[in-house]
Amino acid sequence: MRNSLIVMGLVCLSATNSLADEALPWSEKTDAIGRIEQMPIGFLGRKELDDLVQAGEELFEAKFKKTEGAGRPMATAAILPTKARRLSKTAFARTSGPDAASCGACHNEPLLGGAGDFVTNVFVSEGFTNADFDSINPQFSNERGTNHLFGAGLIELLAREITSDLHDIRKDALKSARADQSAKRVELISKGISYGFITAQPDGVLSLKEIDGIDTDLVVRPFSQKGVMTSLRQFTVNASNHHHGMQATERFGARWTGETDFDEDGMSAELSSADISALVAWQATLRPPVVAKPENAEWQAAAKSGENVFEQIGCAQCHMPALPLNSLQFDDPGLFDVAGTLQTYQVEAPATYDLAMLDWAQSLPRNEEGQVLVPLFGDLKRHTMTDGDVDAFGNELMSQRFVDRNIFITAELWGVASTAPYGHRNDMYDLDEVISAHGGDARQSRDAYLDLDENIKQQLIAFLRTLEIK
C-alpha cells in the first residue's frame, strides 16, 4: 500500500511515507546509536566524559533492531571478518550467535554491567575463522559464563602499566647484552608479579622459553577467562558482532574488508568508532566492587579471621588483594591492541579522561608512594588449573587463541559474592565447590583448604562473601 489511509480516525502510514521512522514517537528504533557524532579526542573534562558515558550506557542497554544493523546473515562470529558459508535462516542462534538483542541481556547480575547466570552462557570457538554451528558439543566451541565489568577500567590500566614495564625490561636486556657482549638472563617482574625470565643474546636473539603466564609479545591481556582480550575496545568490537550482529566500522568497514555492509544485512556503518568509544567509556568508568562490612557482628568477626586464612593457605599468591597503579588516566584507543581494533597511532589523538574525576575514585586507598591500590584479588597472569587428580576445569577440547585448554587467567575475586554461579562455565553452585575444583598451580592451596576444620572453612567463605558489587 503506497498511500496513507485514514481508517476509523487512525492514520496508517505507508512504507514510503516521507515521515522518517525515527521521528515517530512510537518508533522501535533506539536513539542511542550515533548520539556521539564524532569520535572524541584529546582530554575530556567532566561534562564531556559524563555525556560520553551516558551515551555508552544507553548503547549498552539498547535492544538493537534489524533496522539498525542487528543480525549478520552472511558473517560469522569470528574475530577476523569472515563470511558465512550460507545465508542464515534465523536471526538468533543460541550456539554461534547472534544470541542477544542487548549487552544488558547477559551483563545484569546484580546490576547492569554485572555478570550472568548459567542461562546467559556463550559459546566461543577459536575466534579467527570459525563457521556457524548449531551444536553445544565441545568439539565445536568452548562454553563460557558472563563476567562482570565493574572496575574494568582499572584492570585495563594495570595491564597497560605491566605491559610497559615488561617491554622496558626486554629493551634494557637487549641493550645490556649488546653493550657487554654477553648473554643477559633477567626476570620479567612488575607490580610484584613474576612472568618468568627472558635471555637476551649479544646478537639480538631473545630466548622466551622461560616466560610464564603471558604471550610471547609480553602484552598482558586481562579480559576473558583465558586472558586473550587486550582491551575493553577489543572486547566491545568482538562482542558486538558475536552477540548482536552489530558490526563496528573500524573492523568490518571498508578499510579492513573493502565493504561497507560486510554482513550483507542491508545496513552499513552499524557502529561507528564514536559509538564504540562511548561503550568503552561507560565500561571503563564503572565503579569497582567493594569489601563490604556486614551488619551482623558474628559475620564481621568470621570475615576478619577468614581474611587471615586466605593469606595463610596461599590463596593470595595468585588472588593478590591489591596491585599498585601509577596513573588513573585512561586513553582510548590504547597502545597495545591487535589489528582490527583502533590503536593510538591511528587517530589524531586518543580520548583521554582521568578516572580520578569520578566520585568512587576518591575512596580508593593509596600506598606510601602515592600509587592507587586496586583491590582486585588477582594477578593478571595465566595459570595451569588442572592436574592428574583434579581436572574439573579441564573440560574443554579446543584451545583459544593458542592458550592451552587447562590454562586460565586468575579470576579477580572482587565482586565474587554478587556473581554466583562460578567457574568458566558458570556451572559450580557455590564458593566451596569452585575452591575444591582448583588443581594445577593452585593444588597446594586447594588441598590446604580441604584440610581445614569446617569452622575455619566457613570463616574463609565469610570473608569471600564480603566481596560485593554495590
C-alpha positions as CSV (number, residue, x, y, z in Angstrom):
1,M,0.0,0.0,0.0
2,R,1.6,3.2,-1.2
3,N,-0.8,5.8,0.1
4,S,-1.7,6.8,3.7
5,L,-5.2,5.5,4.7
6,I,-7.5,7.0,7.3
7,V,-9.4,4.2,9.0
8,M,-11.7,4.9,11.9
9,G,-9.8,8.0,12.7
10,L,-6.4,6.3,12.7
11,V,-3.6,7.3,10.3
12,C,-1.9,4.3,8.7
13,L,1.5,5.4,7.3
14,S,2.8,3.5,4.3
15,A,6.4,2.3,4.0
16,T,7.0,5.2,1.5
17,N,5.7,7.9,3.8
18,S,8.0,10.8,3.9
19,L,8.0,11.0,7.7
20,A,11.2,9.3,8.9
21,D,10.7,6.3,11.1
22,E,13.0,7.6,13.8
23,A,10.8,10.7,14.1
24,L,7.7,8.7,15.1
25,P,7.0,8.8,18.8
26,W,6.3,5.1,18.8
27,S,9.3,4.1,16.8
28,E,11.1,0.9,17.8
29,K,14.5,2.3,16.9
30,T,16.9,3.3,19.6
31,D,18.2,6.8,19.6
32,A,21.4,5.6,21.3
33,I,23.3,4.9,18.1
34,G,25.0,8.0,16.8
35,R,24.4,10.1,19.9
36,I,28.1,11.0,19.9
37,E,28.5,12.2,16.3
38,Q,32.3,12.4,16.3
39,M,34.9,10.3,17.9
40,P,36.1,12.1,21.0
41,I,39.8,13.1,21.0
42,G,42.0,14.8,23.5
43,F,41.5,15.4,27.2
44,L,37.8,15.2,28.2
45,G,36.5,17.3,31.1
46,R,33.9,16.0,33.5
47,K,30.9,17.3,31.4
48,E,32.3,15.8,28.2
49,L,33.0,12.5,30.0
50,D,29.6,12.4,31.6
51,D,28.0,12.9,28.1
52,L,30.1,10.1,26.6
53,V,29.4,7.7,29.5
54,Q,25.6,8.4,29.3
55,A,25.7,7.6,25.5
56,G,27.6,4.4,26.3
57,E,25.1,3.3,28.9
58,E,22.2,3.8,26.5
59,L,24.0,1.7,23.9
60,F,24.7,-1.0,26.5
61,E,21.0,-1.1,27.5
62,A,19.6,-0.7,24.0
63,K,17.9,-3.6,22.3
64,F,19.2,-3.4,18.8
65,K,16.9,-3.8,15.8
66,K,17.3,-5.1,12.2
67,T,16.7,-1.5,11.0
68,E,19.9,-0.5,12.9
69,G,22.0,-3.4,11.7
70,A,21.3,-6.2,14.2
71,G,21.9,-9.6,12.8
72,R,24.7,-10.8,10.5
73,P,23.1,-13.2,7.9
74,M,26.3,-13.5,5.8
75,A,29.0,-13.2,8.5
76,T,30.2,-15.4,11.4
77,A,31.1,-14.5,15.0
78,A,34.8,-14.7,14.1
79,I,37.2,-12.1,15.4
80,L,38.6,-11.7,11.9
81,P,35.8,-10.6,9.4
82,T,34.7,-13.9,8.0
83,K,31.8,-14.6,5.6
84,A,29.3,-17.2,6.4
85,R,29.2,-20.3,4.2
86,R,25.5,-19.9,3.6
87,L,22.7,-17.5,4.4
88,S,21.4,-17.8,7.9
89,K,17.7,-18.6,8.1
90,T,17.3,-17.5,11.7
91,A,18.0,-14.1,13.3
92,F,19.2,-15.7,16.6
93,A,21.2,-18.8,17.4
94,R,22.0,-19.8,20.9
95,T,25.2,-21.5,19.8
96,S,27.1,-19.4,17.2
97,G,25.0,-16.3,17.7
98,P,23.7,-13.7,17.5
99,D,22.4,-14.7,20.9
100,A,21.1,-11.4,22.5
101,A,19.4,-8.2,21.5
102,S,21.4,-6.1,24.0
103,C,24.6,-6.2,26.1
104,G,22.5,-5.9,29.3
105,A,20.6,-9.1,28.4
106,C,23.6,-11.0,29.8
107,H,25.5,-8.5,31.9
108,N,22.9,-7.8,34.6
109,E,23.7,-9.6,37.9
110,P,23.4,-7.9,40.3
111,L,23.3,-4.7,38.3
112,L,23.6,-3.5,34.7
113,G,27.2,-4.3,33.7
114,G,27.4,-7.3,36.1
115,A,27.7,-11.0,35.4
116,G,25.1,-13.5,34.2
117,D,23.7,-16.8,35.4
118,F,24.3,-20.1,33.6
119,V,21.4,-19.3,31.2
120,T,23.5,-16.5,29.7
121,N,26.5,-18.7,28.8
122,V,28.0,-18.1,25.4
123,F,29.9,-20.4,23.0
124,V,33.2,-19.3,21.6
125,S,35.4,-21.1,19.1
126,E,39.0,-20.4,18.1
127,G,37.8,-17.0,17.2
128,F,39.5,-16.5,13.8
129,T,37.8,-18.4,11.1
130,N,35.0,-20.2,12.8
131,A,31.9,-21.2,10.9
132,D,28.3,-21.2,12.2
133,F,27.5,-24.2,14.3
134,D,24.3,-25.5,15.9
135,S,25.7,-27.9,18.5
136,I,26.9,-27.3,22.0
137,N,29.3,-30.2,21.7
138,P,32.7,-29.1,23.0
139,Q,34.4,-30.1,19.7
140,F,32.8,-27.1,18.1
141,S,33.1,-24.5,20.9
142,N,34.0,-23.6,24.5
143,E,31.2,-22.7,26.7
144,R,31.8,-19.6,28.8
145,G,30.0,-17.7,31.6
146,T,29.4,-14.0,31.6
147,N,31.9,-12.0,33.6
148,H,31.1,-8.7,35.4
149,L,32.6,-5.5,34.1
150,F,32.8,-3.5,37.4
151,G,36.3,-2.0,37.8
152,A,37.2,-2.9,34.3
153,G,38.9,0.4,33.5
154,L,41.2,-0.1,36.4
155,I,42.0,-3.6,35.2
156,E,43.0,-2.4,31.8
157,L,45.1,0.4,33.2
158,L,47.0,-2.2,35.4
159,A,47.5,-4.4,32.3
160,R,48.9,-1.5,30.3
161,E,51.4,-0.5,33.0
162,I,52.6,-4.1,33.4
163,T,53.0,-4.4,29.7
164,S,55.0,-1.2,29.5
165,D,57.2,-2.5,32.4
166,L,57.9,-5.8,30.7
167,H,58.7,-4.2,27.4
168,D,61.2,-1.9,29.1
169,I,62.8,-4.9,30.8
170,R,63.1,-6.6,27.4
171,K,64.6,-3.5,25.8
172,D,67.1,-3.0,28.6
173,A,68.2,-6.6,28.5
174,L,68.9,-6.5,24.8
175,K,70.7,-3.2,25.2
176,S,72.8,-4.6,28.0
177,A,73.6,-7.8,26.1
178,R,74.9,-5.9,23.1
179,A,76.9,-3.5,25.3
180,D,78.6,-6.2,27.3
181,Q,78.7,-8.8,24.5
182,S,77.4,-11.4,26.9
183,A,74.0,-13.1,27.5
184,K,71.7,-11.5,30.0
185,R,69.0,-13.5,31.8
186,V,66.6,-11.2,33.5
187,E,63.3,-11.7,35.4
188,L,60.1,-10.3,33.9
189,I,58.6,-8.8,37.1
190,S,56.2,-5.9,37.5
191,K,54.0,-4.9,40.5
192,G,55.3,-7.9,42.4
193,I,54.2,-10.4,39.7
194,S,56.8,-12.6,38.0
195,Y,56.1,-13.6,34.4
196,G,59.3,-15.8,34.2
197,F,62.6,-14.9,32.6
198,I,64.0,-13.9,29.2
199,T,67.6,-14.3,28.0
200,A,69.0,-11.7,25.6
201,Q,72.0,-12.6,23.4
202,P,74.5,-10.0,22.1
203,D,73.3,-10.6,18.5
204,G,69.7,-9.6,19.5
205,V,68.3,-13.1,19.7
206,L,65.8,-13.4,22.6
207,S,65.0,-16.6,24.3
208,L,61.4,-16.8,25.5
209,K,61.2,-20.4,26.7
210,E,61.1,-19.4,30.4
211,I,58.3,-16.9,30.2
212,D,55.3,-17.8,32.3
213,G,51.6,-16.9,32.2
214,I,51.8,-14.4,29.3
215,D,52.1,-14.3,25.5
216,T,55.5,-14.1,23.8
217,D,54.9,-10.5,22.8
218,L,54.8,-9.7,26.6
219,V,51.4,-8.0,26.3
220,V,49.1,-8.6,29.3
221,R,45.6,-9.4,28.0
222,P,43.4,-9.1,31.1
223,F,39.9,-9.8,29.7
224,S,38.1,-13.1,29.2
225,Q,38.6,-16.3,31.3
226,K,41.6,-17.2,29.2
227,G,43.2,-13.8,29.3
228,V,43.1,-13.2,25.5
229,M,41.4,-9.8,25.2
230,T,43.7,-6.8,25.4
231,S,41.3,-4.0,25.9
232,L,37.7,-3.0,26.5
233,R,37.7,-1.7,23.0
234,Q,38.6,-5.1,21.5
235,F,36.2,-6.8,23.8
236,T,33.4,-4.4,22.7
237,V,34.1,-4.8,18.9
238,N,34.3,-8.6,19.2
239,A,31.2,-8.9,21.4
240,S,29.0,-6.5,19.3
241,N,29.5,-8.7,16.2
242,H,29.3,-12.0,18.0
243,H,26.3,-11.5,20.2
244,H,24.2,-8.9,18.3
245,G,25.5,-8.8,14.7
246,M,26.3,-5.1,15.2
247,Q,29.5,-4.6,13.2
248,A,32.0,-1.9,14.1
249,T,33.2,0.1,11.1
250,E,36.8,0.1,12.5
251,R,37.0,-3.7,11.8
252,F,34.2,-4.6,9.4
253,G,34.1,-1.4,7.3
254,A,35.7,-0.6,4.0
255,R,39.2,0.0,5.4
256,W,39.6,-3.7,6.5
257,T,37.1,-5.6,4.4
258,G,36.6,-3.4,1.3
259,E,32.9,-3.5,2.0
260,T,30.5,-1.1,3.8
261,D,28.0,-3.8,4.5
262,F,30.2,-6.9,5.3
263,D,27.4,-9.0,6.8
264,E,25.1,-8.2,3.9
265,D,22.1,-7.3,6.1
266,G,21.4,-4.1,4.1
267,M,22.8,-1.8,6.7
268,S,26.1,0.0,6.6
269,A,28.0,1.8,9.3
270,E,26.3,-0.1,12.1
271,L,28.5,1.0,14.9
272,S,30.8,4.0,14.4
273,S,34.1,4.5,16.2
274,A,32.4,7.1,18.2
275,D,29.7,4.6,19.3
276,I,32.5,2.1,20.4
277,S,34.2,4.9,22.3
278,A,31.0,5.6,24.2
279,L,30.6,1.9,25.1
280,V,34.2,1.8,26.2
281,A,33.8,4.9,28.4
282,W,30.8,3.5,30.2
283,Q,32.6,0.3,31.0
284,A,35.9,1.9,31.9
285,T,34.2,4.2,34.4
286,L,32.2,1.5,36.2
287,R,33.0,1.7,39.9
288,P,35.0,-1.2,41.3
289,P,33.5,-3.8,43.7
290,V,34.0,-3.3,47.4
291,V,34.9,-5.2,50.6
292,A,31.6,-4.7,52.4
293,K,31.2,-4.6,56.2
294,P,28.4,-6.9,57.3
295,E,25.9,-5.5,59.8
296,N,26.0,-8.9,61.6
297,A,28.7,-8.9,64.3
298,E,29.3,-12.6,64.0
299,W,29.8,-12.3,60.3
300,Q,32.3,-9.4,60.8
301,A,34.4,-11.5,63.2
302,A,34.3,-14.5,60.9
303,A,35.3,-12.4,57.8
304,K,38.2,-10.9,59.7
305,S,39.5,-14.3,60.6
306,G,38.8,-15.6,57.1
307,E,40.9,-12.9,55.5
308,N,43.9,-14.3,57.5
309,V,43.1,-17.8,56.4
310,F,43.0,-16.6,52.8
311,E,46.6,-15.4,53.2
312,Q,47.8,-18.4,55.3
313,I,46.7,-21.2,52.8
314,G,48.2,-19.3,49.9
315,C,45.2,-18.0,48.1
316,A,46.7,-14.5,48.0
317,Q,49.7,-15.7,46.0
318,C,47.5,-15.6,42.8
319,H,44.5,-13.7,44.1
320,M,46.6,-10.8,45.2
321,P,44.5,-8.5,47.3
322,A,45.7,-5.3,45.6
323,L,48.0,-4.1,42.9
324,P,49.6,-0.7,42.7
325,L,48.6,1.6,39.9
326,N,50.6,4.7,38.9
327,S,48.0,6.7,37.0
328,L,44.3,6.8,36.7
329,Q,44.5,8.4,33.2
330,F,42.6,6.3,30.7
331,D,43.4,6.7,26.9
332,D,41.1,5.2,24.3
333,P,42.2,3.8,22.0
334,G,45.3,2.4,23.7
335,L,48.7,1.3,22.6
336,F,48.7,-2.4,22.6
337,D,45.6,-3.6,20.7
338,V,45.6,-6.0,17.8
339,A,44.9,-5.1,14.2
340,G,41.2,-4.6,13.6
341,T,40.8,-2.5,16.8
342,L,41.8,1.1,16.7
343,Q,45.1,2.0,18.2
344,T,46.6,5.2,19.4
345,Y,48.7,5.9,16.3
346,Q,45.6,5.5,14.0
347,V,43.8,8.5,15.4
348,E,44.6,12.2,15.7
349,A,44.7,11.8,19.5
350,P,43.1,9.3,21.9
351,A,40.2,10.4,24.1
352,T,41.8,10.9,27.5
353,Y,39.9,11.0,30.7
354,D,41.1,10.9,34.3
355,L,39.2,8.3,36.4
356,A,40.3,10.4,39.4
357,M,37.5,12.8,38.5
358,L,34.9,10.1,39.4
359,D,33.4,10.0,42.9
360,W,34.3,6.4,43.5
361,A,38.0,7.0,42.8
362,Q,38.3,9.2,45.9
363,S,37.7,6.1,48.2
364,L,40.5,4.0,46.6
365,P,43.4,3.5,49.0
366,R,46.9,4.6,48.2
367,N,50.3,3.4,49.3
368,E,53.2,5.4,50.7
369,E,54.4,6.2,47.1
370,G,51.0,7.7,46.2
371,Q,50.1,4.8,44.0
372,V,46.4,3.7,43.9
373,L,45.9,0.3,45.3
374,V,43.4,-1.6,43.1
375,P,41.7,-4.2,45.3
376,L,41.1,-6.8,42.5
377,F,42.2,-10.0,44.2
378,G,44.0,-11.2,41.1
379,D,47.4,-11.2,39.4
380,L,46.6,-10.7,35.6
381,K,48.5,-13.8,34.8
382,R,47.6,-17.2,33.3
383,H,48.0,-20.4,35.3
384,T,47.5,-24.2,34.8
385,M,44.4,-25.1,36.6
386,T,44.3,-28.9,36.4
387,D,46.5,-31.9,37.2
388,G,46.2,-35.6,37.1
389,D,43.9,-35.8,40.1
390,V,41.9,-32.5,40.0
391,D,40.7,-31.8,36.5
392,A,37.3,-30.1,36.8
393,F,38.5,-27.1,34.8
394,G,39.9,-29.2,32.1
395,N,36.6,-29.9,30.3
396,E,37.4,-28.1,27.1
397,L,38.5,-29.7,23.8
398,M,39.6,-26.5,22.0
399,S,42.4,-24.0,22.7
400,Q,41.5,-20.4,22.5
401,R,44.0,-18.1,20.8
402,F,46.7,-20.7,21.3
403,V,46.2,-20.8,25.1
404,D,46.1,-24.5,26.2
405,R,42.8,-25.9,27.3
406,N,43.6,-26.1,31.0
407,I,45.2,-22.7,31.4
408,F,43.1,-19.7,32.6
409,I,43.9,-16.2,33.8
410,T,43.4,-15.8,37.5
411,A,39.8,-14.7,38.1
412,E,39.6,-11.4,40.0
413,L,37.7,-12.1,43.2
414,W,36.3,-8.6,43.7
415,G,32.6,-8.9,43.3
416,V,32.6,-12.7,43.8
417,A,29.9,-12.5,46.5
418,S,27.5,-11.0,43.9
419,T,28.2,-13.2,40.9
420,A,27.3,-16.8,41.6
421,P,27.4,-19.4,40.0
422,Y,31.1,-19.9,39.4
423,G,33.8,-21.3,37.1
424,H,34.5,-20.6,33.5
425,R,31.2,-22.2,32.6
426,N,29.2,-20.9,35.5
427,D,28.4,-24.5,36.4
428,M,29.5,-24.5,40.0
429,Y,26.9,-23.5,42.5
430,D,28.9,-22.1,45.4
431,L,32.3,-21.0,46.6
432,D,33.2,-24.2,48.3
433,E,32.6,-26.1,45.1
434,V,34.8,-23.8,43.0
435,I,37.6,-23.7,45.5
436,S,37.6,-27.5,45.6
437,A,37.9,-27.6,41.8
438,H,41.3,-25.8,41.8
439,G,44.2,-28.0,40.6
440,G,47.5,-27.5,38.9
441,D,49.2,-24.3,40.1
442,A,46.5,-23.9,42.8
443,R,46.6,-27.5,44.0
444,Q,48.5,-26.8,47.2
445,S,46.2,-24.1,48.3
446,R,43.1,-26.2,47.4
447,D,44.5,-29.1,49.5
448,A,45.2,-26.8,52.4
449,Y,41.6,-25.6,52.2
450,L,40.2,-29.1,52.2
451,D,42.3,-29.9,55.3
452,L,40.8,-27.1,57.3
453,D,38.3,-27.6,60.1
454,E,34.8,-26.9,58.9
455,N,34.5,-23.8,61.1
456,I,37.7,-22.4,59.6
457,K,36.4,-23.1,56.1
458,Q,33.3,-21.1,56.9
459,Q,35.5,-18.2,58.1
460,L,37.1,-18.1,54.6
461,I,33.7,-18.2,52.9
462,A,32.5,-15.4,55.3
463,F,35.4,-13.3,54.0
464,L,34.8,-14.0,50.3
465,R,31.1,-13.2,50.9
466,T,32.0,-9.6,51.7
467,L,33.5,-9.0,48.2
468,E,30.4,-7.4,46.7
469,I,29.2,-5.3,43.8
470,K,27.2,-2.3,45.1
